[in-house]
Amino acid sequence: IQEKQEAIWQPTEGVNVKVNFDACFNNYTNNSASGIIARNNEGHIMVARTYPNIHVRDATIIEAR
């Protein structure tokens, strides 16, 4: 039996920047939000931003954005 391991953020090596993003969609209100965060190799946040999206027809449109 394999134990489930929790994913832990790891810094990159060198001068790379690691970027993560995610989005959520509410079917009832047709609204969504997207977020992005970029960290340098020391783990310091370089950019963090959220984007609200209103009047969205479905989740496919959010994935395209």
N, C-alpha and C positions, 0 to 999 in steps of 0.2 A: 504494500500500500504506500503510495506516495503522499507525502505531506504537502499541503498547499503552502507555497512561500509567498509572503507579502512583497510586492514590488516596492523597491526603495529607490529614490532618485539618486543617481550617481553622477558626479561631475565628469565632464569630458576631459580629454588630455590635450595639452597644447593650448592654442588660442581659439579653439572652436567655441561656437555658441550653440546651446541646445534649446530647441523651440518645441513647446507642447501646446496643443490647442484642443478644444472640445466645444460641443454645442448641445443645446437642449431645445425641445419643441413641445409646446402645449397645444394639444389637439382642440381643446374647448375654446380657447381664446385666439387661436391662430397667431400666437406670438412665440418668439424664440429669443435665445441669447447665445452668443458665441463668445469664447474667451481665448486669449493667447498669452503665453508667458515665455520669455526668453531669459536664459541664465548663461553666465559665462563659465569658464572652466573652474572658477573658485566657488561657484554656487550663488554668486550675487545676481539679483534680479536686474536685468538690463531694461526690459520692457514688460509691462503687464497691462492688458487692455481687455475690456468687455464691450461687446457690440450688441445692443438690443435691436431686434428685428420685429416689426409689427406688420400685421396684415399679410401673413405668409400662408400660402395655400396648403403646403405639406412639407414634410421633413426633407424631401428630395431637393427642394429649392435651397434650403439651408446648407445642405451638404455641398451644393454647387458654389455657394457664396464662400 
